Amino acid sequence: MKTDGYTRGASTQRQRISRRLADRYSLPVVLLLLFLTVFTLPLHATSLNNDTAPNKSTERTLIVGSEQNFPPLSTGMTDAEAGGFTVELWRAVAAEAGLKYSIRVLPFGQLLDEFKAGHIDVLINLAQSEERRKFADFTVPHEIVHGAMFVRKGETSINNEADLAHKSVIVVRGDLAHDYAITLGLASQLVLVDTAADAMRMLASGKGDVVLLSKLVGMLTLQELDIHNVAALLAQLGVVQKFSFAVQSGQRPLLDRINEAMVITSVQGTYGKLHEKWFGVYEDHNTDVSKLMLSALPVALLFLAGWGHTYFKSRKERLATESKLRTLYTAMEQSPISVVITSIEANIEYVNPRFSEVTGYSSKEAIGRNPRILQSSQTPNETFVELWGKLTSGQPWHGELINKRKNGEIYWEDAHIAPVKDMSGKITHYVAAKVDITERKRIEELNKQSEERLHFILENSPIAVRITSMRTHAVIFANHSYNELIGMTPEAVIGIDPRIYYAQQHDYEYVLEQLGRGRRITNRLMELSIPSLGNMTKWALASYLQLEYNGEAAVLGWFYDITDRKAMEEQVQRLAQYDPLTDLPNRRLFSDRLQQALALAERDRTRLAVMFLDLDRFKPINDKYGHAMGDVVLKEVATRIQSSLRASDTLARIGGDEFVVLLPNVSSASDVMGVAEKVREVLNQPFIEDGQVMSLSSSAGIALYPEHGDTEQSLVRNADTAMYYAKEDGRNNVQVYHPEMSARESVNPL
C-alpha cells in the first residue's frame, strides 16, 4: 500500500494507542477508543491508497494559524505571544503526534484567506459549517459554545434577533457569526472588524448598536478590556459554534493523526487540565458542558456497565472520566459513520445522528427496537447466518447489507459489527459502524451495465475490434469480426501480441507513442500481414483509443477491412495506366515514363530513343479469323517485342496495332537500329494459333534525343513521321528520322 509520512505516522500511532490503552485504562474505555480508531479506518482506505493523496514527509514544518485575541480560545497579537486554550491544546496534540510546526497569528479574516489560499496547513480554532466543509476537513470539536448578542447597558430596543433590522451590527470578519448575520439578511448593516477586542471597544464607545459574537469569547474580552457598559442579552444567537482543528480539504492522513492524538491527550488527562485552566471559572460555559455530558449518558452507561462504581471512587476520577467521555461522545456524534449500539438481545440502545440521517429513523424512534426495522428482505439469508455465527462466537463481522430506510427506499451499507465484552469476557452489547455505500453501488452497477452494453456492441459489431493490455501488449478481448480478419479462433487469439500482424512494425509503435501522449488515432491506413493466412496482406483503416478495461490500462483498436476496396482501387489505377489486353503500359503511363527519362537524360547528359511501331497486314487477320484470334496475336506480338528489349526499356501499346518503345541510355542511332531490326525479325516469324498459321510484319520509325527533339511531343511526333516513311518505303522496314521528313505532315498519335 502506498503511504506518505502522515499515513505511516498514523499507523504507528494506532499501535501506540492500543498498547497504552491496554496498559493504563479499563476495558470499556479501551473498547470505545479502539472502535473510534479502528472502525473508522475503512473510510480512509481510499485516501491512503490514492495516488493523488498528499505526499508530505513528517519532517515538513506545518504552518499553524491562530486567531488574534479571541480569548480564552486564543490570545496574543503576534506569533511570539500566541497562547490560549487551543494553542496549548495544539501543542500537546502536536507533541503526541510527532508533528513539527510554527504558529502564525493573524486577524481571523486574514487567517481564513491565507488558509483558503493554501498558505496555512492547520487552523486550530475554526467553527464548523457546511460552507467551510467545502474547503476544510475538521477534527472532532474541542469546544462547543453558543453565540450571543452584546449591547450597551440600558439599550432597550434590542432584545432578540428580530430587533436587529435597521441596526448597525458589528461582527468579526469571517467569523461564523458573520456568516450567520448574512443569512439573516443583515449584509448591508454589517460593520466588519478584525478582532473581538475591536468589536467591544467600538460598541462601548457608542459606535454601532450590537455585537454578534461567541458568548464565552465576548464575556472574557469584556473582562480583559475592563469594559463595564456592555453586556450580553439573555436571548441566545441562533448559531452554535463547534470549534475544531481544521486541515486543508483532502489531507485525511494528517487529520487522522491529529484526531488520534486528541484521543490520547484526552485519555491522559491533558485535555481536562487545559479545559479546567481556561474555562473552569466561566459559569455559563460549564452549563453547556454539563448538557453535553448529560446527552452522553447513554453511551457512558453502556461502556461503564458493571464497572462504573469502582471507577468513580473520587471526584477527581469522575472529572477525568467526564473529560474523556466528552471527547469520545463528540467524536461519535460528529462521525460520518452510522453508529448503533444494541443490547445482547439486539435491542437498540444508542444511535448517532448519522444513523438518523441515513435511515430516516430518529433516535427516539429507533431506541428500544430491533435493527430488523431496517431489513429489506434483499440481503441473502446466508449473510445473516454468517453474521450471527461470528458475533455469538465473540468475533467481529464485516460485510455488506441491503437495508430499507423509513420511507421504504432501499440502500446499501458497508457494516462492521463487533461484540462488546465485560471484564469477565461475557458479551454484553453489540456495536455497529456502518457506511452508506448506495451511491458507490449505483455507480458500480452503472459501470457494470455500461461494460455489458459495450461488450455486447463490440462483440456483435461488423467492424473488427480488439482490446490489448498496455502492460503486456497481449490481446485480452477480440470480437468475431477480428477473429475473421486474422483467420484465428476466439480461443487462439487471446494472449497473442498483435504486433506480429503489422507489416510495418513502426506503425504500431507510432500508435503506442501517440496514445502515451493522450492522443487518439482515427482511420489510419494499416498494412497487415496475416501469418495464419499464409502471410496474406490485408489493408485496414484502424482507429485506436486508450481506456481502462477490467481494471487495467488498455488499448481499444477497431479495424475496418478495406482489402477488397484496396484491390479494386489498385485495379482501377492499373486500368488507368495499363492496356487491359496485353498488360503493357498505355499511352498515359508511357508519357509519364518518357518525361522522367527526358529529365534524367538532361541531367546526366545521356541519349535516349523513341521507336514508333505499327503492324503490317494485321487487319486481314481480324477479318479472316475474328477479333478473338486477333487479340491472341496482339498478346503474342507484345511478348515477342518485350523479349527483344532490355529490362530498362519501356514497351507500350497506344492503339489497336500500334506500339511505342522507350530506349533510355543509348549510345548511337546504330544501336537503336540494331534493336529495331531484332524486333522486326521476331515479328516476321509465323504466328501459329489453334492450327492456323499467320504471317505479320512491322514498320518502325526512330527519333533520338537530343538531335531529333528535346520534348516528349517532338520526339513522338518525329518517330511517328519516320514510321510513316517506313510504310511508304514498302513496309517491313525501319527508318530513322531526319529533318527533311518533316516536310510531310504526320499525325501525332499521343
PyMOL commands that set and color helices and strands:
alter all, ss='L'
color gray80, all
select helices_A, chain A and resi 5-24+27-38+41-49+79-81+85-97+108-116+132-134+161-164+176-183+187-189+196-204+215-225+252-268+270-279+283-295+297-303+308-311+315-334+353-359+363-366+371-374+381-392+438-459+480-486+490-493+498-501+505-516+531-533+563-577+587-604+619-625+627-643+669-684+712-728+739-743
alter helices_A, ss='H'
color red, helices_A
select strands_A, chain A and resi 62-67+101-106+122-127+136-138+143-152+169-172+190-193+210-214+230-248+338-343+348-351+397-404+410-421+427-436+464-469+475-478+521-530+536-549+552-561+607-616+650-653+658-666+687-689+692-694+697-705+734-736
alter strands_A, ss='S'
color yellow, strands_A
deselect
rebuild
show_as cartoon
